[in-house]
Amino acid sequence: MTRFRPCIDLHAGSVKQIVGGTLSTDNAGLRTNFTSEHPAAYFAELYRKHDLKGGHVIMLGPNNDVAAREALAVWPQGLQVGGGINAGNVKQWMDAGAERVIITSFLFPSGAFSLERLQAVLKALDGDSSKLVIDLSCRRVGDGWRVAMDKWQTITEFEINKDNIQMLEPYCSEFLIHAADAEGLQAGIDEKLVTHLADICSIPVTYAGGGRSIQDLELVERLSNGKVDLTIGSALDIFGGKGVTFEDCCRWNPARE
């Protein structure tokens, strides 16, 4: 059944909610919905207290390592971590307390998928695919979606289709997929993408982007037949939003157990 998945998005060391499509290397056009007065560790403790498993800590750019490590220390083996993860540092993040590591851009050097790099990451994890989440955050291109990397600014040739998903599934335990065009806008989920993911994925998948109410959890559950989980960010009251309360999301999950 569809579950609410919490998040901790880090930018320049602070917990923020950002309009995903405005991220860039120089942050010239960055649009921020919310910057928390609380550190990442505060939210990690909040999620631990409510036993919200499967939450992800995403480092959006540099200067986030300390905050991410503090969050992982609060709830060892309770959070996933992603952003700048590669074959060289993946073991360090597992040792820091991550339940799973999330990897994206490292798999797409120069915008092209590298199976060799994916195999290198898995080797660094001692071949344990249960520790790996592949982030296939994407943008809509024509009638489909393609993976977007480098803060979602570079659109690759890698399509979100059944053949590619089936090729990746043996290497990981789940997928995390941000709909970059909807991220941070609170304008509703990409219903077609959610339905598509349910059709082509046979392992757990979490969708993020545009979630704005408890009704969106109901919608994702209906569209995906309970196969896709949902992350809600900017609309959540703990992130300054007015669309849905954290308490409501916490109540939603036990009803699905």
C-alpha positions in Angstrom: 0.0 0.0 0.0 1.1 3.6 -0.6 3.0 5.1 2.2 4.1 8.7 3.1 7.9 9.0 2.8 9.5 11.9 4.7 12.5 13.9 3.4 15.2 16.2 4.5 16.4 18.4 1.6 19.7 20.1 2.3 21.1 23.2 0.6 24.2 25.0 1.8 23.9 23.2 5.1 20.3 24.2 5.8 17.0 22.3 5.5 15.2 23.9 2.6 12.3 23.3 0.3 13.3 24.5 -3.2 11.5 24.8 -6.5 13.5 21.9 -8.2 13.7 23.3 -11.7 15.5 26.5 -10.4 18.5 24.7 -9.0 21.7 25.5 -10.8 25.5 25.6 -10.2 25.6 29.3 -9.5 22.1 29.4 -7.9 21.3 32.6 -9.8 17.7 31.9 -10.3 17.1 29.8 -7.2 13.6 29.9 -5.8 13.3 28.8 -2.2 9.9 28.0 -0.6 11.1 27.5 2.9 14.3 27.6 5.0 14.0 25.9 8.4 15.4 27.4 11.6 15.9 23.7 12.7 18.9 21.6 11.8 18.7 18.4 9.8 19.1 16.4 13.1 15.8 17.9 14.4 13.9 16.4 11.5 15.7 13.1 11.8 14.7 12.9 15.4 11.1 13.8 14.5 11.0 11.0 11.9 12.6 8.5 14.3 10.0 9.4 17.0 7.2 8.6 14.6 9.0 5.6 13.1 8.7 7.0 9.6 11.0 4.6 7.7 12.3 5.1 4.2 12.9 8.8 4.5 15.6 10.3 2.3 18.2 13.0 3.1 19.2 14.7 -0.2 22.3 16.9 -0.4 21.6 19.5 -3.0 25.1 20.8 -3.8 28.2 21.4 -1.6 28.5 22.1 2.1 25.9 19.6 3.3 28.0 16.7 4.5 28.1 17.8 8.1 24.3 18.3 8.3 23.7 15.0 6.6 26.0 13.1 9.0 24.4 14.7 12.0 21.0 13.5 10.8 22.2 10.0 10.2 23.8 9.9 13.7 20.4 10.7 15.2 18.7 7.7 13.6 21.3 5.1 12.4 19.9 2.7 9.8 16.8 4.8 9.7 17.4 7.1 6.8 18.6 7.0 3.2 21.2 9.5 1.9 21.8 10.9 -1.5 23.5 13.7 -3.4 27.1 13.4 -4.6 27.3 9.8 -3.8 29.8 7.7 -5.9 31.7 4.5 -5.8 34.5 6.2 -3.8 32.5 7.5 -0.9 29.5 5.1 -0.8 31.1 3.0 2.0 31.7 6.1 4.1 28.1 7.0 4.0 27.0 3.5 5.0 29.5 3.7 7.9 28.0 7.0 8.9 24.7 5.3 9.6 22.7 5.4 6.3 20.2 2.6 5.9 20.6 2.9 2.1 22.6 5.2 -0.3 20.9 6.9 -3.2 22.8 7.5 -6.4 22.1 9.5 -9.5 24.5 11.7 -11.4 27.5 9.4 -10.9 25.8 6.8 -13.1 25.5 9.3 -16.0 29.0 10.6 -16.9 28.6 13.2 -19.7 24.9 12.4 -19.7 25.2 8.8 -20.8 24.3 5.9 -18.5 27.3 3.8 -17.3 26.7 0.2 -16.3 30.4 0.0 -15.3 29.9 2.8 -12.8 26.8 1.1 -11.4 28.7 -2.2 -11.0 31.5 -0.3 -9.2 29.0 1.2 -6.7 27.5 -2.3 -6.1 31.0 -3.7 -5.6 31.8 -1.0 -3.0 28.7 -2.2 -1.2 30.0 -5.8 -1.2 27.4 -6.7 -3.8 24.5 -5.9 -1.5 21.8 -4.5 -3.8 19.5 -4.0 -0.8 21.7 -1.1 0.3 21.3 0.8 -3.0 18.5 3.1 -4.2 18.7 4.5 -7.7 17.4 8.0 -8.2 15.9 8.4 -11.6 14.6 11.9 -11.2 13.3 13.1 -14.5 11.8 15.7 -16.8 9.0 15.3 -19.3 10.3 15.1 -22.9 7.6 14.7 -25.5 5.3 11.9 -24.5 7.7 10.4 -22.0 10.3 11.2 -19.3 14.1 11.2 -19.3 16.5 11.2 -16.4 17.7 14.7 -15.4 21.0 15.1 -13.6 23.3 17.8 -12.2 20.6 19.5 -10.1 18.0 18.4 -12.7 19.4 20.8 -15.3 21.0 18.3 -17.7 18.5 16.0 -19.4 20.0 12.7 -20.4 19.0 10.3 -23.2 18.0 7.7 -20.6 14.3 7.2 -20.8 12.0 6.0 -18.0 10.7 3.0 -19.8 10.2 -0.7 -19.0 13.4 -1.9 -20.7 15.6 0.4 -18.7 13.8 -0.2 -15.5 14.1 -4.0 -15.9 17.8 -3.6 -16.6 18.4 -1.6 -13.4 16.2 -3.5 -11.0 18.7 -6.4 -10.2 21.2 -3.8 -9.0 19.1 -2.0 -6.4 16.3 -2.3 -3.8 14.1 0.6 -4.9 13.8 3.7 -7.0 13.5 7.3 -6.0 11.9 9.5 -8.7 11.5 13.2 -8.4 9.3 14.8 -11.1 11.6 17.8 -11.5 9.1 19.8 -13.5 6.6 19.6 -10.5 9.1 19.6 -7.6 8.4 22.4 -5.1 5.4 23.9 -7.1 2.6 22.4 -4.9 0.6 22.2 -8.1 -0.3 18.6 -8.0 1.4 15.3 -8.8 2.3 14.1 -12.3 -0.5 11.6 -12.5 0.7 10.0 -15.8 4.2 9.5 -14.4 2.8 7.8 -11.2 0.7 5.5 -13.3 3.6 4.8 -15.6 5.9 3.9 -12.7 3.4 1.5 -11.3 3.1 -0.2 -14.7 6.9 -0.7 -15.3 8.4 -1.1 -11.8 8.4 -4.4 -9.9 10.4 -3.2 -6.9 9.5 -0.4 -4.4 9.4 3.1 -5.9 8.9 6.5 -4.2 7.6 9.4 -6.2 8.2 13.1 -5.3 7.0 16.3 -6.9 3.9 18.4 -6.5 2.3 16.6 -3.6 0.1 19.1 -1.8 -2.6 17.3 0.3 -3.6 14.1 2.0 -5.8 13.5 -1.0 -2.6 13.2 -3.1 -1.7 10.2 -1.0 -5.1 8.7 -1.8 -4.7 9.6 -5.5 -1.2 8.0 -5.7 -2.6 4.9 -4.0 -5.4 4.6 -6.5 -3.4 5.4 -9.6 -0.6 2.9 -8.6 -2.7 0.3 -6.9 -0.7 1.0 -3.8 2.7 0.2 -5.6 4.1 3.8 -5.4 5.0 5.7 -2.2 4.7 9.5 -2.0 7.0 12.2 -0.6 5.4 15.5 0.3 7.7 18.5 0.9 6.8 22.1 0.4 3.1 21.6 1.2 3.8 20.1 4.6 3.3 22.3 7.7 6.7 21.4 9.2 8.2 23.0 6.0 6.0 26.1 6.2 3.2 24.7 4.0 -0.5 24.9 4.5 -1.7 21.9 2.4 -1.2 19.0 4.8 -0.1 18.4 8.4 2.7 16.2 9.4 0.3 14.6 11.9 -2.1 13.6 9.1 0.7 12.0 7.2 1.8 10.1 10.3 -1.7 8.8 10.8 -1.9 7.7 7.2 1.0 5.3 7.4 -0.2 3.0 10.2 -3.5 2.5 8.4 -1.5 0.9 5.6 0.3 -1.6 7.8 
